[in-house]
Amino acid sequence: MLLADAYLKYYRDQAYYDSGDWRGTWALDGVGALMNQGVHGKDLLTWIAGDVESVFGRCATQARKIEVEDTAVASLKFKNGAIGSIEGTTTVYPAQDTRLEIHCEKGSIIVSDAGILQWEILGSDEKAPAITDPVFAAKDDPTKLPATSHVIPLQNMAEAIINNGKPAVTPREARKAVDLILAIYQSSKEKREIIL
């Protein structure tokens, strides 16, 4: 793996932030675009690309009258030697599909909310696998999102608690995306690279 990127470009207008006194504040919201809207994309990026070794981030409030960031970028160095980037915002109109790009020495895979955009492997005729996930089918109409979309992970967690078992996603693993975002915030504030 050489390069791994996450593009998390959403749109929230000022009315969204004005709809609750807590929105967009450090004291009550506690986080901005990176965490509120982009945490799952960062989680998926590190799940695919591996753990992050260090990060240099820049956060800004570009367009909204809020305390927290509405725009951020980060440069990543992964423990496996790959480098990458994260772009997260709530100021892009129209909102863009969440997009992950994974580039290796002999191929590239690009996945978005719309599905697999590219699946190219040097010297291979392998085609992208078909995606039948109902979440992709509901992309253009969230009302078509299956009611069960969160049920399986919640059931797994509840069963692990009840049976004193291990959940499919451990708290330590789930915490990685949060720690990455906190490191980006720290890097932006201190204007330096942060080692995770």
N, C-alpha and C positions, 0 to 999 in steps of 0.2 A: 504494500500500500504506500502510495506517495502523497496523496492529497485527499482530504475529506472535508467537505463544506456543508453547512446548513444555512439555508436562506429562509427566514421566518418573517415575512413582510405582510403585516396585517393592517387593517384600517379601523381606527376608532376616532370618531369626531369629538369635538369639544363637548357636545351634548352628552356623550357617553360618560365622560369624566365628571360633568356637572350633575349627573343624575343621582349622585350620592356624595355626601360630604367627605366620605372616607376615600373615594376613588382618587388615585393619583397622589396620595399623601404618603410620606415616609412613616408617620406615626400610626396610621390605621390600615393603609394598603400594604405598606412595608416594602413594596417592590414595584417595578415598572414592566415595560414590554418584555424584557428578557425572561422574567419569571412568570408573570401572569399569562401571557399569550404564547411564549416560546419554550417553556420548560420541556414539553413533550418532544419537541424537535431536537433539543439538545440531548435529551435522554436517548433518543433513537440514534443520534449521531455517535455517541460514545458506546452504545451497545454494538453498533456495527464496526466502528473504527478503533475501539479500544480506549483505555484510560488515557487521560490527558496528563502530561508531565508538567507543562507550564503554559501560562496564558498572559497575553498583553491585551488589555481592553480599553476601549474608549466609549463612554456613555455620555449622552447629551439629551437635553430637553429642547427639541428643535421647533416643534410646531404647536404644542398644546400648552395651556396655562395650568401646569401641574408641577409638583415637586420632584417626582421620580422621572426616570428616563423614558422618553418615547422613541429613542433611536440609540442603537448600540452596535458596535462592531468589535470583534475580538480575533486575534491571531493565536492559533493553538499549535503547540508541539505535543504530539502524542508519544507515549512511552515506547511505541513500536518504531519510532523514527519518522513517521509521516508528519506532515504539517497540514494545517487547515485553517478555516475561518468560520465565523458565525456572524451573520447579519440579522439583527432583530429590530423590528420597529412596529409601531402602530400608526404610522403617518403616511403610508403609501396608499394612494388612491389611483385606481381601484386596488383592493387587496390582491396579493399574488398567492398562488398556490404555495404551500410549504414545499420546499425542494431540498433534497439531500443529493449530494454528488460525491461519489466514491471513485477515485482514479488510482489505478494500479499500473505497474510497469507494462502489463500486457492487456489492459482493458479498462473500460469505464462503465459504471452503472449510475444512472440518474433516475431518481424516483421522486414523484410529486404527489399531491393530493389526487391528481388525475390518473395516477398509476405509473407504470414504468415508462419513462420517456426514452431512455437509451439503455441498451444492453449489448455492448460490443466487446468481444474477446478476440485478441489477435490470434489468427490461425484456426478459429473455431467457427462452425456454422450454427452453434448453439443459439437458440432463440430465447427471448425473454419468457419466463413462465407466465401463464395466465393468472390474473388476480381475480378471484371471485369474492373477495371480502366485501360484505354489504356496506361497509363504511365508505369504500370507494364509490359504490353505486349511489350513495346518498350525498355525494359531494355538492351537486348543484341544488339539492333540495334537502336541507337538514331534517325536514319533517319525515323523510323516508329513512332516517337513521334507525336501525332496529332498536327496539326498547331493551334488548339484551346486550347492547354494546359494552356496558360496564358491569353486567351481572357476573360474568365468568371471573374476572379478576377479584371482584368483591367476595364472591363465593369461596374462591381459593383462599383468600386472606382469612375469612371467617372460619373455614374448616381448619386452617393451620392453627388458629387461636384455640378453637374448641378442642382439637385433637392433639394439641401441643406438638404440632408438626412444623415443617418448614414450608413457607409459602414459595410459589414459583419465582417471585421477585422478593428478595430479602430486603429488609430496611436498609442495610448497608449499600446494596446495589441501587436502590431507589434514591438514596441520598447523594449519589455521584453527580447527578444533574444539578441539584441544589448547590453543592459545594463548588461546582464549576461556575455557576452564575455568581455566587458570592465572591469567588476569586476574580471574576471579571469586574465586579463592582469595586473591589479593593484595588485592583490594578488601575482602574480609571481614576479613582480618588487619589492614589499615591503616585500615579504616573510612572509605574515601573512594572516589570515582569514579575508575576507571582508564580512560585513553584507550588504545585499541589502535593 
